[in-house]
Amino acid sequence: MPDTISLSPGAFSNKGHWTPEQLKLAFAFYCQTPFGKLHSKNPQIVELAKLIGRTPSALAMKLVNFASLDPSITGTGRKGLSGASALDREIWDEFHADWERLAVECEQLRQHLLHEHGLKAETPRDADDAFALDDYTGVTRQALVQQRIKQNFFRRAVLASYGGRCCISGVSDARLLVASHIVPWREDKANRLNPSNGLCLSTIHDKAFDLHLFSLTDDHRVVLSHQLKASKDLFLQEVFRPIEDRFIELPERFAPELALIRNHRETMLRSQL
């Protein structure tokens, strides 16, 4: 990946206040890591702390600072540390305003740091490794690299938020899980990488959700479409009838945004007219 980033002076200093670059990488890690693993003994935190010039304890503390800004955390009675700074809040808001740009920028920062530390830079891979980037060059390859970065960020953030389990069936085999968009990628650019536009679903539930065969109520209960309920397919009846009106398992963070849920449900209802 070409290093097109510009760094502020002392971007990865181990002294003084945290820099925007350090905070961006910390927040990207926060998004993609289960809440229960935000502690200084986590090997991934140890590794990232070394890269950005902070101690594991300082990084773990910063991650829990971010948790104090997360309504999905505080709304359930859990509390992050209360020391979130104005810059922490600024980074939080910046990500929520432009998830795609920040996801790509953070991967560029991480690759830059790997190079600076003499470590092997990694080629981004998509979830199922459907194609080899080595088959492409130039602008096409760069576009594919960025696409993989974005897809990987969204998948990791959604699966981490839901504890790596389908929120309906409880399936936990990652090979059978999809980070499903509530409002499709093609229809809402601003929310393409917003983890609150995602549900962790098994492959069959993902496909049915994408086809608007079921949706969710405002309080996150499953509502089946007339089309699905009228289906004579025995397998579909066995899979979907038992989940009607059942609450989904809500994520630790990034709860589904109500406006996006309503958009999906209204699309399903319109298709039944």
N, C-alpha and C positions, 0 to 999 in steps of 0.2 A: 504494500500500500504506500503510495507516495506520501512523503511527510510534508503536508501543506499547512501545518499548524504554525501559529506564531505564539511565542511564549512571553509572558510578562517577566520582568526582572526577578530573579530569585523564585521562579515558579515552583521549584521543588526544594526549597530551603527547609532545613530541619529545625529552624529557630523562628521565634516570633509567631505572628498570626498566621493562620491558615490562608493559603492563596486560593484564588478561584480555580486554578487547575487542580490543586489537591482536592478541593471540595467537589468538583465535578466528578472526579474519579471515585471519590468516596460515595457520592450519591448514586452513581451508576451501579456501584457494588451493592449498596443498600437495596436498590430496586430488584436485583437479581439473586438475592440471598435470603433464605428463610429466616424469619425473625429470630428463631431460637439459635441461630448460628452466628449472631452478631456479638461475638465475644473474642477476647484477645488470644485465646488458645486455638482458634480456628486457623489451620495452616494457610488458608487463602487470605485471611486477614494479615497474618505474619508476612506473607509474600508481597501483598499490595503495600503494606506499611513500609517495607524496605524499598520498594520502587519509588514511592512518593516522598520519602524522607521523613517519615513520622514513625513513632513507636507503635507497636501493636495495641498497647493500652490506649494511646491517644486516638488511634483510628477507631477502635471499638467504641470509645466514648463519643466520638463524633457521629458514628452511625446511630447510636441511641439518641443523640441530639436530634437527628433527622426524624427519628420515630416520634419525638414530641411534637412534630409539625404534622404528623399523619393522622387525619381524622379517623381512619379505619383502626388505628391503634388506640387513640385516646377515647374514641367512642365506645369501646368495650371495657373501659375502666383500667386498661393497661397504660402505664405512663413511661415515656422516655425521660431522659434527663432534661432538666429545665433550662439548660445553658445554651440553647440555640441562639446563634448570633444573627445580627442583621444580614450578614453575608450568607449564612446558612439559609435563611428565608429567601434571599435573592436567588440563590441557586435552585432551591425548590421551585420557586415561581418561574424561573427561566426554563427549567425542564418541562414544566406543565404547559408553557406557552409554545414550545417547539421541541417535541420529543425526538423527531427525526434528526434534526441538526445536532442535538446534543449527544445522541447515541453514536453517531458517526464521529463527532469530535472526540468523544471519550475513547473510542477505540483507536483513533489516531494518536492520542496522547499515550495510551498504554503501549502501543507498538513503538512509539518514540522512546519511551522509557526502557523497554526491553532492549532496544538497540543500544541505548546509552550505557546500560549495565552489561553489555556484551552477551546478552541472552538471545536465544533464537526467537526471531519474530515469527508469529504464527499466521498462517493463512486462514482467514475466516472460513468456517464450514457451516453449511445450512444443516437443519435438523436431520434430514434424511440423506444428505450427501448425494443429491440426485444428479449432479453433474460436476465435472472436474474443471476448476478454474484454469488449469494449465492448458486447456483446449482453446483459450481465448487470449487476446492481447489487446493492448492499447485502451481506447476509450470504452470498448465493450467490456473488457475485463474489469476495469475500474468500476463501471456501473454495476456489474454483477457482485463485485466485492462489497460495495455499499449496500446492495440489496440484501446480501447475506448478513451483514452487520445488523441491519434493521430487523430482519426476521429473527435472528438469534436473540437480540435484546428483548423483543416482545415475547418470544417463547420462554426465555429464562425468567423474565419478570413475572409472567402470568403463572407459570408452573411453580415458581418459588412462593408466590402469594397464596396459592392453593395447596401448599404442602405436597406438591407432586401427586395429587389425587384428583380424579374426575369429580366435579362438584355434585354430580347426580348419582353415578354408579359406585363411586369409591375406587375405581380401577386405579392402580398405582404403577403399572408397568409403563415406563416412559415411552416405549415403542408404540404404545396404543393410545397415547395422549396427544391432544392438539390444543394449542393456544388459539382458541376460537374467537374471532372478532364478533362483537355484538352488532355493530354497524360495520359492514364490509369495508375492507381496505380501499377499494376503488371508489367508495361513496363519501368518505370523510377523511380527507388528507390530514386535518388537524389532529385527529384521534387515531391515526394509524398505529402509532406505537404507544399510545396511552394505555397503561396496564388496566385502567378502569374501564376500558373498552374490550376487555378480554374475559373469557371464561375458560377454565381448564376442563375439557370434555374428552371423553373417549371418542374414538374415531366415528363410531356409529351415531353417537349423540351429536357430535360436531356436524356431521353431514345433515342430519335431520334438522338441527338448529339453523344451519345455513340455508336450507330449503324452506324455512319457516313452517315446518311441520309441528313445531312446538315453540313456545316463547315463555316469558316470565311475567308474573304480576309485579306490581310496584313493591310488594313485600317479599319478592323472590320465590314465589311458588310456581311450579310448572303448570302451564296451561297448554293443552293439546289443541291442535287445529281440527276443524271438522273433517278435513280430508284424512288426517291420520286416524281419527276415531272411527271413521267409516271404512277404513281399509279392511279387506278380508284376509290380509296376510297374517297368518298365525304367529309368525316370529315377531312381526312388528307389534302385534297386540300383546304378546308376552313380555316384550321389552319395555313398551311405552305405557301401557294401561296402568301398571302398578305405580308409576311415578306421577300420575296426574294429581295435581293439587299438593304435591310434596314440596317442602322447602329444600332449596339447594343448600349445600354447605358453603357458607360464605368464606371469603379469603381472610388471611391474617391482615393483609394490607390491600389497598387499592380496590375497595368494594365497587361493584358495578355501578356506573353512574346512572341515576334514575332516568335522565333524559334519553340516554342511549337505549336503555331497556324499553322505554315507551316507544321509541322509534321502531325498534324491532317488532314489538307486539302489534303496533298499529299497521305495520307492513303486512304482518300475518293476517290481521283481521280484514284488511282491504283485499287480500288475495282470495278471501272466502266469499266475497260479495258476488 
